[in-house]
């Protein structure tokens, strides 16, 4: 079930209310059953893959501690099974289609590919979470969990099951097993995070998606200004879509006394590509750093090894996002940005406000091409988009706005939502301190009222266009 749906708005309060009064020894049963119901709401049969991954990783961790001399073999078997399932369901179509395309090119034939394997919801996220558990047990960083119920709950805990954050076992499992229940501050923080998440998703991401989709529906005729605006809007759209999901997930968990990782930390205030990726999808970047970049040697073996490792990590990160060469190109472009930044950055940085603002604006502009690649449906479409971006300036700005379906009223609504979004970080802070005085309380109440009002206005606009959408990262 999707977070921005009526069933979830019924499901969450029921789960939280029962969990609050459930005795500790039965709590795992309720949360586990609720989480399985949440996942099976899409497709009941997908639970089979989730159970296989859960049982394989649970058994492997126990056997590693019982037979330490077989740890490497057990780790290899676990990686083969879990990554094999992920690779089959996520990449079979991609590789089969690629092989067929090359074969057709070499033989001059025009055969087509008919098999279509559907991608299970959230498989990339729960696979990486189970692998982090097994690898931590293998390294001796975490003791294997004996209780299958608690471990299964760690894998399937519904707020972060289908789109993260990817939680390390040392953080999430102890919280799930603890007797701590949500206090008044947890409830307040949970509601704040839910409101902020729904605002980002419903008021910003879905609204911007309307105009981005119109440009991508006819890229060959779009003006350069329309393409540029679509790229900038998509960068904001995908951020608000995924950051909104992460805040709803964190808010839902916080209502049960569980604190999830902050997955985004104002990435578009970054002043360099390296800083950007430290702030964007934090749990995934942490996973790739801990379990791939550092084992490959990280930056310890010299400049060229660091560059190669960066390319490998970002290329695989691109493939993790989807089985398409567009994601690989996105990963390679991002890797090139990070490599150039780490190679040529200066130790002394001008911290004057104007210099900081300039670097932030340039960083955002520099990353728009990555957004255009990420949104494109094919490599051919990337070529069309960039050709329009270079040669499409004969189309006037007024025509570009018309192509996007933007008039004065919609432009005002877009600017209003983006302006309000800039105030979300402090109000939606995961650990907002208590109000200092009546003025501080009034400011927070006003912020909440503003967010709720804009959610209502934007939902009405979206319902009018029937453009409300699911979360983009569910497909990964």
C-alpha positions in Angstrom: 0.0 0.0 0.0 1.3 3.4 -0.8 1.8 6.1 1.8 -0.2 8.6 -0.1 -3.4 6.5 -0.1 -6.5 6.3 2.0 -5.8 2.7 3.1 -2.5 3.8 4.6 -4.2 6.6 6.5 -6.4 4.0 8.1 -3.7 1.4 8.5 -1.1 3.5 10.3 -3.3 4.8 13.2 -4.6 1.2 13.8 -1.0 -0.2 13.9 0.3 2.5 16.2 -2.7 2.3 18.6 -2.5 -1.5 19.0 1.4 -1.4 19.2 1.2 1.2 22.0 -0.8 -1.1 24.3 0.5 -4.5 23.2 2.6 -6.4 25.8 6.3 -6.5 24.9 6.4 -10.3 24.4 3.7 -10.1 21.8 4.7 -6.9 20.2 6.9 -8.5 17.5 3.9 -10.6 16.4 1.7 -7.6 15.8 4.3 -5.5 14.0 5.4 -8.5 11.9 1.9 -9.4 10.9 1.1 -5.7 10.1 4.3 -5.4 8.0 3.5 -8.5 6.0 0.0 -7.3 5.4 1.4 -3.9 4.3 3.7 -5.6 1.8 1.2 -8.2 0.6 -1.4 -5.4 -0.1 0.3 -4.9 -3.5 0.8 -8.5 -4.5 0.5 -11.4 -2.0 2.8 -13.7 -4.0 5.7 -11.3 -3.6 6.0 -12.3 0.0 7.6 -15.6 -1.1 10.8 -13.8 -2.3 10.9 -11.8 0.9 10.6 -14.9 3.0 13.4 -16.7 1.1 15.8 -13.7 1.6 14.9 -13.5 5.3 15.4 -17.2 6.0 18.6 -17.5 4.0 20.3 -14.5 5.7 19.0 -15.5 9.1 20.3 -19.1 8.8 23.6 -17.9 7.3 24.4 -15.6 10.2 23.7 -18.3 12.8 25.9 -20.8 10.9 28.7 -18.3 10.7 28.9 -18.0 14.5 28.5 -21.8 14.9 31.0 -22.7 12.2 33.5 -19.8 12.0 35.8 -21.8 9.7 33.0 -21.8 7.1 32.2 -18.1 7.2 33.6 -17.2 3.8 31.7 -20.0 2.2 28.5 -19.1 3.9 28.9 -15.4 3.0 29.5 -16.3 -0.6 26.4 -18.6 -0.7 24.3 -15.8 0.9 25.5 -13.2 -1.6 24.9 -15.6 -4.4 21.3 -16.3 -3.4 20.2 -12.8 -2.4 22.0 -11.0 -5.2 20.9 -13.7 -7.6 17.3 -13.2 -6.8 17.8 -9.4 -7.1 19.7 -9.8 -10.4 17.1 -12.1 -12.0 14.0 -10.0 -11.2 15.7 -6.7 -11.8 18.1 -7.3 -14.6 17.0 -10.3 -16.6 14.9 -8.3 -19.0 17.7 -5.7 -19.4 20.5 -8.1 -20.2 18.3 -10.3 -22.4 17.2 -7.2 -24.4 20.8 -6.0 -24.6 22.1 -9.3 -25.9 19.2 -9.5 -28.5 19.9 -5.9 -29.6 23.6 -6.7 -30.2 22.7 -9.9 -32.0 20.2 -8.2 -34.2 22.8 -5.5 -35.1 25.4 -8.2 -36.0 23.1 -10.4 -38.0 20.8 -7.8 -39.5 17.7 -9.4 -38.0 14.9 -7.7 -36.1 13.9 -10.2 -33.5 11.9 -9.0 -30.5 12.0 -10.0 -26.8 8.7 -11.1 -25.4 9.4 -12.3 -21.8 8.4 -9.6 -19.2 9.5 -10.3 -15.6 7.9 -7.9 -13.1 10.0 -6.2 -10.5 9.0 -6.9 -6.9 8.4 -3.8 -4.9 11.3 -2.8 -2.7 13.5 -5.7 -3.5 16.7 -3.6 -3.8 16.1 -2.1 -0.4 15.4 -5.2 1.6 18.1 -7.1 -0.2 20.7 -4.5 0.8 19.4 -4.4 4.3 19.7 -8.2 4.8 23.2 -8.2 3.2 24.3 -5.5 5.6 23.2 -7.7 8.5 25.1 -10.8 7.1 28.2 -8.9 6.3 28.3 -7.3 9.8 27.9 -10.7 11.4 30.7 -12.0 9.1 33.0 -9.2 10.2 32.1 -9.7 13.9 30.6 -6.2 14.1 27.2 -7.6 15.2 26.0 -10.7 17.0 23.6 -12.9 15.0 20.0 -12.6 16.1 18.6 -15.9 17.5 14.9 -14.9 17.5 13.6 -15.4 14.0 10.6 -13.2 14.7 12.6 -10.2 15.7 15.0 -10.7 12.8 12.1 -11.1 10.3 10.6 -7.8 11.7 14.0 -6.1 11.1 13.8 -7.1 7.4 10.1 -6.3 6.8 9.4 -3.4 9.2 6.8 -1.5 7.1 7.8 2.2 7.4 11.2 1.6 5.7 10.5 -1.7 3.8 9.9 -0.6 0.2 12.1 2.5 -0.1 14.4 2.7 2.9 16.2 4.1 4.6 18.5 1.1 4.6 19.1 0.6 8.3 22.2 -1.2 9.8 21.2 -4.0 12.2 23.0 -2.3 15.1 20.7 0.6 14.9 17.3 -0.8 14.1 17.2 -4.3 15.7 17.9 -3.0 19.3 15.2 -0.4 18.9 12.6 -2.9 17.8 13.4 -5.2 20.7 13.5 -2.5 23.3 10.5 -1.8 25.6 10.6 1.9 24.9 7.3 3.3 23.7 6.6 6.6 22.0 6.4 9.5 24.4 4.8 12.9 23.9 7.8 14.3 22.0 7.9 11.3 19.8 4.3 11.8 18.9 4.8 15.5 18.1 7.9 14.7 16.1 6.1 11.9 14.2 3.2 14.2 13.2 5.6 16.9 12.1 7.5 14.5 9.9 4.4 13.1 8.4 3.1 16.6 7.6 6.4 17.6 6.1 6.6 14.3 4.1 3.1 14.7 2.7 3.8 18.3 1.8 7.0 17.4 -0.1 5.3 14.6 -2.0 1.8 15.9 -2.5 2.3 19.7 -2.8 5.7 19.8 -4.5 6.7 16.5 -6.2 3.4 15.7 -7.8 2.8 19.3 -8.8 6.2 19.7 -10.5 5.7 16.3 -12.1 2.8 17.6 -14.1 5.0 20.0 -16.0 8.0 17.7 -16.2 5.9 15.0 -17.8 4.6 17.4 -20.5 8.1 18.2 -21.6 9.2 14.6 -21.7 6.0 13.6 -23.6 7.4 15.5 -26.6 11.1 16.2 -26.2 11.8 16.5 -29.9 9.6 19.6 -30.1 10.5 21.2 -26.7 12.4 24.5 -26.6 15.7 24.7 -24.8 14.2 26.8 -22.0 11.5 24.2 -21.5 14.1 21.4 -21.3 16.2 23.4 -18.9 13.2 24.1 -16.7 12.1 20.5 -16.9 15.6 19.4 -15.7 15.6 21.8 -12.8 12.0 20.9 -11.9 12.8 17.2 -12.0 15.7 17.6 -9.7 13.3 19.2 -7.2 10.6 16.6 -8.0 12.7 13.5 -7.4 14.2 15.1 -4.2 10.8 15.9 -2.8 9.3 12.6 -3.8 12.0 10.5 -2.1 12.7 12.9 0.8 9.0 13.1 1.3 8.8 9.3 1.5 11.7 9.2 3.9 10.0 11.7 6.2 6.7 9.8 6.1 8.6 6.6 7.0 10.5 8.3 9.8 7.3 9.9 11.1 5.4 6.6 11.0 8.2 4.9 12.9 8.6 7.7 15.4 4.9 7.3 16.4 6.0 3.8 17.6 9.1 5.2 19.4 11.5 4.1 16.6 14.1 6.5 15.2 15.1 6.0 11.6 18.1 7.5 9.8 17.7 10.9 8.3 18.0 10.0 4.6 18.4 13.6 3.2 20.2 16.6 4.7 19.4 19.6 2.4 21.4 18.3 -0.6 20.6 21.3 -2.7 22.5 23.6 -0.3 25.7 21.6 -1.1 28.6 23.5 -2.5 30.3 20.6 -4.3 29.5 17.2 -5.8 31.2 15.4 -3.0 29.1 17.2 -0.4 26.0 16.7 -2.4 26.3 12.9 -2.3 27.1 13.0 1.4 23.7 14.7 1.9 21.6 12.7 -0.8 20.2 9.3 0.0 22.5 9.0 3.0 21.7 5.4 3.9 22.4 4.1 0.3 25.7 6.1 0.0 26.7 4.8 3.4 26.0 1.2 2.3 28.1 1.5 -0.8 30.9 3.2 1.1 31.0 0.6 3.9 30.4 -2.6 1.8 32.0 -1.8 -1.6 34.1 1.4 -1.7 36.2 0.7 1.4 36.7 -3.1 0.7 37.9 -2.1 -2.9 40.6 0.0 -1.3 38.8 3.3 -1.0 41.3 6.1 -1.3 44.1 4.3 0.5 45.9 3.0 -2.6 46.6 6.3 -4.5 44.8 8.7 -6.8 44.2 6.3 -9.7 42.8 3.6 -7.5 40.5 6.1 -5.8 39.2 7.3 -9.2 38.6 3.7 -10.4 36.8 2.8 -7.2 34.6 5.9 -7.5 33.7 4.9 -11.1 32.9 1.4 -10.1 30.7 2.4 -7.1 28.8 5.0 -9.0 28.2 2.8 -12.0 26.9 0.1 -9.8 24.8 2.7 -7.9 23.3 3.7 -11.2 22.4 0.1 -12.0 21.0 -0.3 -8.5 18.5 2.4 -9.4 17.3 0.6 -12.5 18.1 -1.8 -15.3 18.8 0.8 -18.0 21.8 2.4 -19.6 20.4 5.8 -18.7 21.0 5.1 -15.0 24.6 3.9 -15.8 25.2 7.2 -17.7 23.8 9.0 -14.7 26.2 7.1 -12.4 29.2 7.8 -14.7 28.4 11.5 -14.9 28.0 11.7 -11.1 31.3 9.8 -10.7 33.1 12.3 -13.1 31.7 15.2 -11.0 33.0 13.7 -7.8 36.4 12.8 -9.2 36.9 16.3 -10.7 35.8 17.8 -7.4 38.1 15.7 -5.2 41.0 16.2 -7.7 40.9 20.0 -8.1 39.2 21.3 -5.0 41.1 23.9 -3.1 41.8 23.7 0.6 41.0 27.4 1.1 37.4 28.3 0.4 35.8 31.7 0.4 33.0 31.6 3.0 31.5 35.0 2.3 27.7 34.8 1.8 27.8 35.7 -1.9 30.5 33.2 -2.6 28.6 30.5 -0.8 25.4 31.3 -2.7 27.2 31.3 -6.0 28.7 27.9 -5.3 25.3 26.5 -4.4 23.6 27.9 -7.5 26.4 26.6 -9.7 26.2 23.2 -8.0 22.5 22.9 -8.8 23.0 24.0 -12.4 25.9 21.6 -12.8 23.6 18.7 -11.6 20.7 19.5 -13.9 22.2 17.3 -16.7 22.2 14.4 -14.2 18.5 14.9 -13.6 17.8 15.0 -17.3 19.6 11.6 -17.7 17.9 10.1 -14.7 14.4 11.0 -16.0 15.0 9.9 -19.6 13.5 6.6 -20.7 16.3 5.7 -23.1 19.8 6.7 -24.3 18.2 7.9 -27.5 15.9 10.3 -25.5 19.0 11.6 -23.7 20.5 12.5 -27.1 17.3 14.3 -28.2 17.1 16.2 -24.9 20.7 17.5 -25.1 20.3 18.4 -28.7 17.2 20.4 -27.9 19.1 22.0 -25.0 21.9 23.1 -27.3 20.0 23.9 -30.5 16.5 24.7 -29.3 16.9 28.3 -28.2 15.0 29.7 -31.2 11.9 28.9 -29.3 10.9 31.8 -27.1 10.4 31.6 -23.3 6.7 32.3 -23.7 6.4 29.4 -26.1 8.4 27.2 -23.7 6.0 28.0 -20.8 3.1 27.2 -23.1 4.7 23.8 -24.0 4.9 23.0 -20.3 1.3 24.1 -19.6 2.4 26.9 -17.2 0.4 30.1 -16.9 0.5 32.9 -14.4 -1.6 31.1 -11.8 0.3 27.8 -12.0 3.7 29.6 -11.9 2.6 31.4 -8.7 1.6 28.1 -7.2 4.9 26.5 -8.1 6.9 29.4 -6.6 4.7 29.3 -3.5 5.3 25.6 -2.9 9.0 25.9 -3.5 9.3 28.9 -1.2 7.4 27.0 1.5 9.6 23.9 1.0 12.6 26.0 2.0 11.2 26.3 5.5 10.6 22.6 6.0 14.0 21.6 7.2 13.8 23.3 10.6 10.2 22.6 11.2 10.5 19.0 10.2 13.7 18.4 12.1 14.0 14.8 13.4 14.9 16.1 16.9 13.3 19.6 17.1 14.0 21.1 20.6 11.1 22.3 22.7 9.8 25.7 22.1 11.7 28.4 24.0 8.9 30.8 24.5 5.4 31.9 23.2 6.9 33.5 20.1 8.7 30.3 19.2 5.5 28.3 19.7 3.5 30.8 17.6 6.1 30.6 14.8 5.8 26.8 14.7 2.0 26.9 14.7 2.1 29.4 11.8 4.5 27.1 9.9 2.3 24.1 10.5 -0.8 26.1 9.3 1.1 27.2 6.2 2.1 23.7 5.3 -1.4 22.3 5.8 -2.9 25.1 3.7 -0.6 24.5 0.8 -1.1 20.8 1.0 -4.9 21.4 0.7 -4.5 23.9 -2.2 -2.0 21.7 -4.1 -4.1 18.5 -3.6 -7.1 20.4 -5.1 -4.9 21.4 -8.1 -3.7 17.8 -8.5 -7.2 16.3 -8.2 -8.4 18.7 -10.8 -5.7 17.4 -13.2 -5.9 13.8 -11.9 -2.1 13.9 -11.6 -1.5 12.5 -8.1 1.2 9.8 -8.4 2.9 7.0 -6.5 6.4 7.3 -5.0 9.1 7.1 -7.7 11.6 5.1 -5.6 9.1 2.2 -5.2 10.3 1.0 -8.6 13.8 0.6 -7.4 
